[in-house]
């Protein structure tokens, strides 16, 4: 069950990252029409680092399979979701909660 929850957390983080990179999350008005843009178009390629950070954190417990790493990953994902909650953090909240469940699940 721990591995399943950890895999689900990684999958949710990956889906959130892909969504944030390809879906137009910005909208505006250029005087004539409504425009839409992705994070990459507005912020440039550097935005890949913070968007992929939770994906890498969620991957670590799958690679190293230690309970301590699951707990640290859960704390980091929850902290990331909290600190960046008004921007991209809310998209990673399901992954953080799932990793939290995986970290404290007992067989």
Secondary structure, 3 states (H helix, E strand, C coil): CHHHHHHHHHHHHHHHHHHHHHCCCEEEECCCCEEEECHHHHHCCCHHHHHHHHHHHHHHHHHHCCHHHHHHHHHHHHHHHHHCCCCCHHHHHHHHHHHHHHHCCCC
